[in-house]
Amino acid sequence: MSLTVVIFPIGGVTGSCLLGFMVDRFGRKGTLLINNFVAAFAAVFIACSEMIHSPGLVIFSRFAAGIWTGMFGSVVPMYLGEISPTSLRGAISMLPMLFSTLGVIFALVLGHPDILGNEKGWAIMLSLPALLALLQIFFLLSCPESPRYLLIQKNKEEEAREVLKMLREKDEVEDEIEELHEEYLYEKEERQMQIFELIGHKGLQKQFICIIVLMVGQQFSGINSAYYYAADIYRSTKIGGPNIHYLQMAAHFVLLFAHVFSIFVIDFWGRRFLLLTGFGICNVTSILLTMTLELKNIIWWMPYISTILATVFTIGYTIGPSSIPFLMTTELFLQSSRSSAYVIGGCVHWLSKFLLWVIMLHINKGIGPYSFLVFLPFSTASFWYILKAAPETKQKTFLEIRKVMEKTKPPKKSSGRRQTERWESTSQDDRILQNSIAMEFVEVLQARINPEVVSAEVSSSVPHFVKKERQT
């Protein structure tokens, strides 16, 4: 039983490791199609395991389910983020978590003991993803490949242009094509790097740190303790007992509305605001839940307060830490390094989940409601990092986000031997502008003074690459 439980996140880690090769080799759409076949086979294995009474086949099918879940968890937000217009990227990328919550509600309905949540019906319920996988394969056939993948990674400009025309429902898409060309030129160095070289690349260290912090904060926010104690909290109220199943469904309907709310506001209020709000709610309610759970046997009305606080906790988690880390993984990296970023982020996500599944039961049995305080430092540290270091990415193109991450303060001294460092530390757009001004200045002087003197004295004081960029 223990192996059957923990094999699922191990499969998630495996799926995350395979993701980088899959999305670069077969494309975003191709990976989705292949992954749906894996999902269908895993569901069929579950049904067969019940028929032949094979625990080994159950374990294998759980591992396969972990693989396709790990891949879906990354490739879906990646694909949606790449095909979305900048103004709607946040809302569209949040949709998977909305349907995830809807899926949990359907699972709770079908998992009722009177329907499929019994000894005879569990295999049928766990094999239903095969139907959903086949349905998605059917609809994916009419979906386009990511235009960014086509142009930047496959150099198929005409195909990318046609896809953009279809997605935007207009013929004028040259602005976006130009943006893709700019990104292609900007990330030329990264295209030749392997995953470990990207991790050590100085220009990407901030992005990788941000993703790791968000993924660890997502899992160690205390949400597992909230889910663990939810049934116990409902049971301690007078409305608990046989109605616990219905209370869980009602709680997830509340989360469904929280997802809808975050979808409508994320592109206006921004990612940072929702993350700070979400982690802030988790921090405060963790402390309050510890107090109310400790006092539930002393004060008769305290279980009702605990029920409200647990719901508020999950709402805070839903609007921020739940889905935004995957969205920001898409936004913080350019095309060629994005797949590697998802490999790192996905592995951190599933390894953290695996660790929690292994130790969570022991923590809750050992210290009870004080388990919320174990995760409070992680949640608080995530809140502090987001407040101080995480960038705001709303309404920005991928290239604009990269330039925001690369901004550095200019050195105080720029004369002598440090002149070249001053020019190299400036952003590319600023350098081109400064180079143009410098050459314009040289041309004006050449027109008014002795051209030979100016050419010998003034031009020699400008870095050698100015003329080259000016000619380009």
Buried (B, 14 or more C-beta within 10 A) or exposed (E): EEEEEBBBBBBBBBBBBBBBEBBBEBBBBBBBBBBBEBBBBBBBBBBBBBEEEBEEBBBBBBBBBBBBBBBBBBBBBBBBBBBBEBEEBBBBBBBBBBEBBBEBBEBBEBBBEEEBBEEEBBBBBBBBBBEBBBEBBEEBEEBBBBBBBBBBBEEBBEBBBBBBBEBBEEEEBEEBBEBBEBBBEBBEEBEEBEBEEBBEBEEBEBBBEBBBBBBBBBBBBBBBBBBBBBBBBBBBBEBBEEBBBEBBBBBBEBBBEBBEBBBEBBBEBBBBBBBBBBBBBBBBBBEBBBBBBBBBEEEEEBBBBBBBBBBBBBBBBBBBBBBBBBBBBBBBBBBBBBBBBBBBBBBBBBBBBBBBBEEBEEBBEEEEBBBBBBBBEBBBBBBEBBEEEBBEBBEBBBBEBBBBBEEEEEEEEEEEEEBEEBBEBBEEEBBBEBBEEBBEEBEEBBEEEEEEEBEEEBBEEBBEEBBEBBEE
